[in-house]
Amino acid sequence: MAATSNDDLFPDVRNPQGTRVINNRCLLRTQDGYCVVLVSGIVLAHYAVTDRMAEAHAMVSLVEQGWATQIVKGSVLDIDT
């Protein structure tokens, strides 16, 4: 029995707009020009969308603390690692 896209049990359930799942513990939420990195519901970092240095620091912190791998980090930022 092959599954099709119409077999979705919850077709109307999606992540809220501006939410990117990094992995099973980490989320990146963007709203009103600011980003928040959450780990298990706790804020790890917050920064303005235009602040690339703070964004890089937040992603490096995720990797150094063991919350995300570098491959996952690259896919969240849409860059090649």
Backbone atoms as SQL, in Angstrom:
CREATE TABLE atoms (id INTEGER PRIMARY KEY, chain TEXT, resi INTEGER, resn TEXT, atom TEXT, x REAL, y REAL, z REAL);
INSERT INTO atoms VALUES
  (1, 'A', 1, 'MET', 'N', 0.842, -1.175, 0.000),
  (2, 'A', 1, 'MET', 'CA', 0.000, 0.000, 0.000),
  (3, 'A', 1, 'MET', 'C', 0.891, 1.243, 0.000),
  (4, 'A', 2, 'ALA', 'N', 0.809, 2.019, -1.023),
  (5, 'A', 2, 'ALA', 'CA', 1.642, 3.217, -1.167),
  (6, 'A', 2, 'ALA', 'C', 0.943, 4.423, -0.556),
  (7, 'A', 3, 'ALA', 'N', 1.719, 5.237, 0.119),
  (8, 'A', 3, 'ALA', 'CA', 1.178, 6.461, 0.717),
  (9, 'A', 3, 'ALA', 'C', 1.261, 7.596, -0.290),
  (10, 'A', 4, 'THR', 'N', 0.241, 8.414, -0.318),
  (11, 'A', 4, 'THR', 'CA', 0.237, 9.575, -1.198),
  (12, 'A', 4, 'THR', 'C', 0.147, 10.833, -0.347),
  (13, 'A', 5, 'SER', 'N', 0.318, 11.965, -0.985),
  (14, 'A', 5, 'SER', 'CA', 0.248, 13.222, -0.240),
  (15, 'A', 5, 'SER', 'C', -1.152, 13.471, 0.321),
  (16, 'A', 6, 'ASN', 'N', -2.156, 12.825, -0.246),
  (17, 'A', 6, 'ASN', 'CA', -3.524, 12.978, 0.251),
  (18, 'A', 6, 'ASN', 'C', -3.771, 12.151, 1.502),
  (19, 'A', 7, 'ASP', 'N', -2.818, 11.284, 1.884),
  (20, 'A', 7, 'ASP', 'CA', -2.968, 10.438, 3.059),
  (21, 'A', 7, 'ASP', 'C', -2.521, 11.126, 4.342),
  (22, 'A', 8, 'ASP', 'N', -2.216, 12.414, 4.296),
  (23, 'A', 8, 'ASP', 'CA', -1.764, 13.153, 5.467),
  (24, 'A', 8, 'ASP', 'C', -2.874, 13.160, 6.518),
  (25, 'A', 9, 'LEU', 'N', -2.557, 12.660, 7.722),
  (26, 'A', 9, 'LEU', 'CA', -3.555, 12.595, 8.785),
  (27, 'A', 9, 'LEU', 'C', -3.949, 13.964, 9.309),
  (28, 'A', 10, 'PHE', 'N', -3.014, 14.916, 9.274),
  (29, 'A', 10, 'PHE', 'CA', -3.272, 16.263, 9.768),
  (30, 'A', 10, 'PHE', 'C', -2.874, 17.271, 8.696),
  (31, 'A', 11, 'PRO', 'N', -3.666, 17.408, 7.647),
  (32, 'A', 11, 'PRO', 'CA', -3.261, 18.263, 6.520),
  (33, 'A', 11, 'PRO', 'C', -3.172, 19.750, 6.857),
  (34, 'A', 12, 'ASP', 'N', -3.888, 20.199, 7.872),
  (35, 'A', 12, 'ASP', 'CA', -3.886, 21.621, 8.197),
  (36, 'A', 12, 'ASP', 'C', -2.920, 21.983, 9.313),
  (37, 'A', 13, 'VAL', 'N', -2.160, 21.023, 9.808),
  (38, 'A', 13, 'VAL', 'CA', -1.228, 21.284, 10.912),
  (39, 'A', 13, 'VAL', 'C', 0.156, 21.527, 10.328),
  (40, 'A', 14, 'ARG', 'N', 0.676, 22.709, 10.532),
  (41, 'A', 14, 'ARG', 'CA', 2.003, 23.094, 10.049),
  (42, 'A', 14, 'ARG', 'C', 2.687, 23.923, 11.118),
  (43, 'A', 15, 'ASN', 'N', 4.000, 24.074, 10.999),
  (44, 'A', 15, 'ASN', 'CA', 4.718, 24.970, 11.897),
  (45, 'A', 15, 'ASN', 'C', 4.256, 26.395, 11.646),
  (46, 'A', 16, 'PRO', 'N', 4.206, 27.207, 12.697),
  (47, 'A', 16, 'PRO', 'CA', 3.821, 28.604, 12.496),
  (48, 'A', 16, 'PRO', 'C', 4.777, 29.309, 11.540),
  (49, 'A', 17, 'GLN', 'N', 4.285, 30.320, 10.860),
  (50, 'A', 17, 'GLN', 'CA', 5.120, 31.086, 9.950),
  (51, 'A', 17, 'GLN', 'C', 6.286, 31.692, 10.719),
  (52, 'A', 18, 'GLY', 'N', 7.476, 31.632, 10.146),
  (53, 'A', 18, 'GLY', 'CA', 8.665, 32.174, 10.790),
  (54, 'A', 18, 'GLY', 'C', 9.349, 31.194, 11.722),
  (55, 'A', 19, 'THR', 'N', 8.905, 29.946, 11.755),
  (56, 'A', 19, 'THR', 'CA', 9.519, 28.935, 12.611),
  (57, 'A', 19, 'THR', 'C', 10.267, 27.931, 11.756),
  (58, 'A', 20, 'ARG', 'N', 11.545, 27.709, 12.078),
  (59, 'A', 20, 'ARG', 'CA', 12.355, 26.703, 11.378),
  (60, 'A', 20, 'ARG', 'C', 12.865, 25.710, 12.403),
  (61, 'A', 21, 'VAL', 'N', 12.618, 24.457, 12.156),
  (62, 'A', 21, 'VAL', 'CA', 13.066, 23.401, 13.056),
  (63, 'A', 21, 'VAL', 'C', 14.511, 23.069, 12.705),
  (64, 'A', 22, 'ILE', 'N', 15.399, 23.199, 13.687),
  (65, 'A', 22, 'ILE', 'CA', 16.798, 22.851, 13.485),
  (66, 'A', 22, 'ILE', 'C', 16.967, 21.350, 13.704),
  (67, 'A', 23, 'ASN', 'N', 16.464, 20.850, 14.809),
  (68, 'A', 23, 'ASN', 'CA', 16.415, 19.413, 15.089),
  (69, 'A', 23, 'ASN', 'C', 15.327, 19.186, 16.133),
  (70, 'A', 24, 'ASN', 'N', 15.312, 17.996, 16.753),
  (71, 'A', 24, 'ASN', 'CA', 14.214, 17.687, 17.675),
  (72, 'A', 24, 'ASN', 'C', 14.219, 18.542, 18.945),
  (73, 'A', 25, 'ARG', 'N', 15.295, 19.253, 19.249),
  (74, 'A', 25, 'ARG', 'CA', 15.353, 20.100, 20.439),
  (75, 'A', 25, 'ARG', 'C', 15.446, 21.589, 20.137),
  (76, 'A', 26, 'CYS', 'N', 15.841, 21.943, 18.943),
  (77, 'A', 26, 'CYS', 'CA', 16.165, 23.341, 18.644),
  (78, 'A', 26, 'CYS', 'C', 15.222, 23.934, 17.602),
  (79, 'A', 27, 'LEU', 'N', 14.821, 25.179, 17.850),
  (80, 'A', 27, 'LEU', 'CA', 13.974, 25.942, 16.924),
  (81, 'A', 27, 'LEU', 'C', 14.580, 27.311, 16.679),
  (82, 'A', 28, 'LEU', 'N', 14.336, 27.821, 15.493),
  (83, 'A', 28, 'LEU', 'CA', 14.709, 29.189, 15.149),
  (84, 'A', 28, 'LEU', 'C', 13.414, 29.905, 14.780),
  (85, 'A', 29, 'ARG', 'N', 13.028, 30.903, 15.563),
  (86, 'A', 29, 'ARG', 'CA', 11.787, 31.648, 15.324),
  (87, 'A', 29, 'ARG', 'C', 12.122, 33.067, 14.916),
  (88, 'A', 30, 'THR', 'N', 11.436, 33.556, 13.894),
  (89, 'A', 30, 'THR', 'CA', 11.644, 34.907, 13.383),
  (90, 'A', 30, 'THR', 'C', 10.313, 35.647, 13.400),
  (91, 'A', 31, 'GLN', 'N', 10.340, 36.862, 13.976),
  (92, 'A', 31, 'GLN', 'CA', 9.134, 37.679, 14.015),
  (93, 'A', 31, 'GLN', 'C', 9.524, 39.130, 14.248),
  (94, 'A', 32, 'ASP', 'N', 8.879, 40.032, 13.536),
  (95, 'A', 32, 'ASP', 'CA', 9.069, 41.477, 13.696),
  (96, 'A', 32, 'ASP', 'C', 10.528, 41.905, 13.623),
  (97, 'A', 33, 'GLY', 'N', 11.310, 41.269, 12.742),
  (98, 'A', 33, 'GLY', 'CA', 12.694, 41.671, 12.541),
  (99, 'A', 33, 'GLY', 'C', 13.681, 41.103, 13.545),
  (100, 'A', 34, 'TYR', 'N', 13.244, 40.173, 14.370),
  (101, 'A', 34, 'TYR', 'CA', 14.141, 39.552, 15.355),
  (102, 'A', 34, 'TYR', 'C', 14.067, 38.042, 15.257),
  (103, 'A', 35, 'CYS', 'N', 15.151, 37.386, 15.616),
  (104, 'A', 35, 'CYS', 'CA', 15.231, 35.929, 15.646),
  (105, 'A', 35, 'CYS', 'C', 15.509, 35.477, 17.072),
  (106, 'A', 36, 'VAL', 'N', 14.937, 34.331, 17.425),
  (107, 'A', 36, 'VAL', 'CA', 15.172, 33.717, 18.728),
  (108, 'A', 36, 'VAL', 'C', 15.538, 32.270, 18.477),
  (109, 'A', 37, 'VAL', 'N', 16.640, 31.811, 19.086),
  (110, 'A', 37, 'VAL', 'CA', 17.050, 30.418, 19.018),
  (111, 'A', 37, 'VAL', 'C', 16.633, 29.773, 20.334),
  (112, 'A', 38, 'LEU', 'N', 15.793, 28.744, 20.241),
  (113, 'A', 38, 'LEU', 'CA', 15.284, 28.046, 21.416),
  (114, 'A', 38, 'LEU', 'C', 15.858, 26.638, 21.475),
  (115, 'A', 39, 'VAL', 'N', 16.297, 26.227, 22.653),
  (116, 'A', 39, 'VAL', 'CA', 16.753, 24.858, 22.893),
  (117, 'A', 39, 'VAL', 'C', 15.904, 24.304, 24.024),
  (118, 'A', 40, 'SER', 'N', 15.115, 23.296, 23.729),
  (119, 'A', 40, 'SER', 'CA', 14.201, 22.693, 24.704),
  (120, 'A', 40, 'SER', 'C', 13.323, 23.749, 25.373),
  (121, 'A', 41, 'GLY', 'N', 12.908, 24.746, 24.612),
  (122, 'A', 41, 'GLY', 'CA', 12.025, 25.784, 25.110),
  (123, 'A', 41, 'GLY', 'C', 12.714, 26.929, 25.828),
  (124, 'A', 42, 'ILE', 'N', 14.026, 26.862, 25.966),
  (125, 'A', 42, 'ILE', 'CA', 14.784, 27.908, 26.651),
  (126, 'A', 42, 'ILE', 'C', 15.528, 28.743, 25.612),
  (127, 'A', 43, 'VAL', 'N', 15.495, 30.051, 25.759),
  (128, 'A', 43, 'VAL', 'CA', 16.153, 30.947, 24.805),
  (129, 'A', 43, 'VAL', 'C', 17.667, 30.824, 24.949),
  (130, 'A', 44, 'LEU', 'N', 18.318, 30.429, 23.862),
  (131, 'A', 44, 'LEU', 'CA', 19.777, 30.365, 23.830),
  (132, 'A', 44, 'LEU', 'C', 20.353, 31.682, 23.325),
  (133, 'A', 45, 'ALA', 'N', 19.684, 32.271, 22.332),
  (134, 'A', 45, 'ALA', 'CA', 20.174, 33.526, 21.748),
  (135, 'A', 45, 'ALA', 'C', 19.008, 34.272, 21.110),
  (136, 'A', 46, 'HIS', 'N', 19.152, 35.576, 21.009),
  (137, 'A', 46, 'HIS', 'CA', 18.199, 36.400, 20.267),
  (138, 'A', 46, 'HIS', 'C', 18.989, 37.517, 19.607),
  (139, 'A', 47, 'TYR', 'N', 18.539, 37.899, 18.417),
  (140, 'A', 47, 'TYR', 'CA', 19.279, 38.895, 17.636),
  (141, 'A', 47, 'TYR', 'C', 18.383, 39.469, 16.559),
  (142, 'A', 48, 'ALA', 'N', 18.782, 40.619, 16.043),
  (143, 'A', 48, 'ALA', 'CA', 18.075, 41.240, 14.922),
  (144, 'A', 48, 'ALA', 'C', 18.371, 40.450, 13.652),
  (145, 'A', 49, 'VAL', 'N', 17.419, 40.389, 12.761),
  (146, 'A', 49, 'VAL', 'CA', 17.574, 39.647, 11.513),
  (147, 'A', 49, 'VAL', 'C', 18.777, 40.154, 10.717),
  (148, 'A', 50, 'THR', 'N', 19.063, 41.432, 10.792),
  (149, 'A', 50, 'THR', 'CA', 20.159, 42.016, 10.023),
  (150, 'A', 50, 'THR', 'C', 21.530, 41.841, 10.681),
  (151, 'A', 51, 'ASP', 'N', 21.577, 41.338, 11.904),
  (152, 'A', 51, 'ASP', 'CA', 22.838, 41.180, 12.642),
  (153, 'A', 51, 'ASP', 'C', 23.461, 39.821, 12.329),
  (154, 'A', 52, 'ARG', 'N', 24.268, 39.762, 11.262),
  (155, 'A', 52, 'ARG', 'CA', 24.872, 38.505, 10.824),
  (156, 'A', 52, 'ARG', 'C', 25.908, 37.969, 11.822),
  (157, 'A', 53, 'MET', 'N', 26.597, 38.846, 12.542),
  (158, 'A', 53, 'MET', 'CA', 27.576, 38.412, 13.527),
  (159, 'A', 53, 'MET', 'C', 26.883, 37.680, 14.687),
  (160, 'A', 54, 'ALA', 'N', 25.780, 38.220, 15.161),
  (161, 'A', 54, 'ALA', 'CA', 25.035, 37.575, 16.241),
  (162, 'A', 54, 'ALA', 'C', 24.432, 36.250, 15.772),
  (163, 'A', 55, 'GLU', 'N', 23.983, 36.201, 14.522),
  (164, 'A', 55, 'GLU', 'CA', 23.452, 34.962, 13.958),
  (165, 'A', 55, 'GLU', 'C', 24.538, 33.893, 13.922),
  (166, 'A', 56, 'ALA', 'N', 25.711, 34.267, 13.450),
  (167, 'A', 56, 'ALA', 'CA', 26.829, 33.313, 13.393),
  (168, 'A', 56, 'ALA', 'C', 27.206, 32.840, 14.795),
  (169, 'A', 57, 'HIS', 'N', 27.225, 33.755, 15.756),
  (170, 'A', 57, 'HIS', 'CA', 27.560, 33.391, 17.139),
  (171, 'A', 57, 'HIS', 'C', 26.530, 32.407, 17.702),
  (172, 'A', 58, 'ALA', 'N', 25.256, 32.632, 17.419),
  (173, 'A', 58, 'ALA', 'CA', 24.210, 31.737, 17.898),
  (174, 'A', 58, 'ALA', 'C', 24.363, 30.342, 17.305),
  (175, 'A', 59, 'MET', 'N', 24.652, 30.264, 16.010),
  (176, 'A', 59, 'MET', 'CA', 24.800, 28.955, 15.364),
  (177, 'A', 59, 'MET', 'C', 26.049, 28.230, 15.844),
  (178, 'A', 60, 'VAL', 'N', 27.138, 28.966, 16.027),
  (179, 'A', 60, 'VAL', 'CA', 28.367, 28.355, 16.543),
  (180, 'A', 60, 'VAL', 'C', 28.137, 27.858, 17.972),
  (181, 'A', 61, 'SER', 'N', 27.386, 28.614, 18.760),
  (182, 'A', 61, 'SER', 'CA', 27.068, 28.194, 20.126),
  (183, 'A', 61, 'SER', 'C', 26.288, 26.886, 20.125),
  (184, 'A', 62, 'LEU', 'N', 25.343, 26.725, 19.202),
  (185, 'A', 62, 'LEU', 'CA', 24.599, 25.471, 19.102),
  (186, 'A', 62, 'LEU', 'C', 25.525, 24.290, 18.837),
  (187, 'A', 63, 'VAL', 'N', 26.481, 24.487, 17.944),
  (188, 'A', 63, 'VAL', 'CA', 27.411, 23.409, 17.595),
  (189, 'A', 63, 'VAL', 'C', 28.364, 23.130, 18.752),
  (190, 'A', 64, 'GLU', 'N', 28.952, 24.175, 19.319),
  (191, 'A', 64, 'GLU', 'CA', 29.924, 23.990, 20.399),
  (192, 'A', 64, 'GLU', 'C', 29.302, 23.359, 21.637),
  (193, 'A', 65, 'GLN', 'N', 28.050, 23.655, 21.917),
  (194, 'A', 65, 'GLN', 'CA', 27.391, 23.094, 23.084),
  (195, 'A', 65, 'GLN', 'C', 26.773, 21.726, 22.812),
  (196, 'A', 66, 'GLY', 'N', 26.878, 21.267, 21.565),
  (197, 'A', 66, 'GLY', 'CA', 26.409, 19.929, 21.221),
  (198, 'A', 66, 'GLY', 'C', 24.930, 19.827, 20.908),
  (199, 'A', 67, 'TRP', 'N', 24.247, 20.954, 20.719),
  (200, 'A', 67, 'TRP', 'CA', 22.819, 20.914, 20.428),
  (201, 'A', 67, 'TRP', 'C', 22.539, 20.651, 18.955),
  (202, 'A', 68, 'ALA', 'N', 23.482, 20.972, 18.076),
  (203, 'A', 68, 'ALA', 'CA', 23.286, 20.767, 16.637),
  (204, 'A', 68, 'ALA', 'C', 24.623, 20.408, 16.005),
  (205, 'A', 69, 'THR', 'N', 24.553, 19.730, 14.863),
  (206, 'A', 69, 'THR', 'CA', 25.767, 19.423, 14.120),
  (207, 'A', 69, 'THR', 'C', 25.993, 20.515, 13.090),
  (208, 'A', 70, 'GLN', 'N', 27.195, 20.569, 12.548),
  (209, 'A', 70, 'GLN', 'CA', 27.497, 21.603, 11.569),
  (210, 'A', 70, 'GLN', 'C', 26.680, 21.410, 10.296),
  (211, 'A', 71, 'ILE', 'N', 26.366, 20.180, 9.944),
  (212, 'A', 71, 'ILE', 'CA', 25.564, 19.922, 8.749),
  (213, 'A', 71, 'ILE', 'C', 24.162, 20.483, 8.939),
  (214, 'A', 72, 'VAL', 'N', 23.568, 20.258, 10.111),
  (215, 'A', 72, 'VAL', 'CA', 22.242, 20.801, 10.405),
  (216, 'A', 72, 'VAL', 'C', 22.274, 22.313, 10.406),
  (217, 'A', 73, 'LYS', 'N', 23.295, 22.889, 11.010),
  (218, 'A', 73, 'LYS', 'CA', 23.427, 24.350, 11.075),
  (219, 'A', 73, 'LYS', 'C', 23.448, 24.943, 9.677),
  (220, 'A', 74, 'GLY', 'N', 24.172, 24.324, 8.758),
  (221, 'A', 74, 'GLY', 'CA', 24.249, 24.839, 7.392),
  (222, 'A', 74, 'GLY', 'C', 22.916, 24.783, 6.672),
  (223, 'A', 75, 'SER', 'N', 22.138, 23.746, 6.927),
  (224, 'A', 75, 'SER', 'CA', 20.845, 23.649, 6.252),
  (225, 'A', 75, 'SER', 'C', 19.847, 24.668, 6.788),
  (226, 'A', 76, 'VAL', 'N', 19.981, 25.041, 8.049),
  (227, 'A', 76, 'VAL', 'CA', 19.081, 26.055, 8.610),
  (228, 'A', 76, 'VAL', 'C', 19.391, 27.424, 8.027),
  (229, 'A', 77, 'LEU', 'N', 20.666, 27.712, 7.832),
  (230, 'A', 77, 'LEU', 'CA', 21.071, 29.013, 7.300),
  (231, 'A', 77, 'LEU', 'C', 21.063, 29.058, 5.783),
  (232, 'A', 78, 'ASP', 'N', 20.728, 27.933, 5.130),
  (233, 'A', 78, 'ASP', 'CA', 20.710, 27.843, 3.665),
  (234, 'A', 78, 'ASP', 'C', 22.077, 28.159, 3.071),
  (235, 'A', 79, 'ILE', 'N', 23.142, 27.601, 3.686),
  (236, 'A', 79, 'ILE', 'CA', 24.485, 27.762, 3.145),
  (237, 'A', 79, 'ILE', 'C', 25.115, 26.397, 2.974),
  (238, 'A', 80, 'ASP', 'N', 26.183, 26.339, 2.216),
  (239, 'A', 80, 'ASP', 'CA', 26.937, 25.112, 2.048),
  (240, 'A', 80, 'ASP', 'C', 27.965, 25.012, 3.150),
  (241, 'A', 81, 'THR', 'N', 28.084, 23.816, 3.740),
  (242, 'A', 81, 'THR', 'CA', 29.075, 23.618, 4.803),
  (243, 'A', 81, 'THR', 'C', 30.218, 22.775, 4.292);
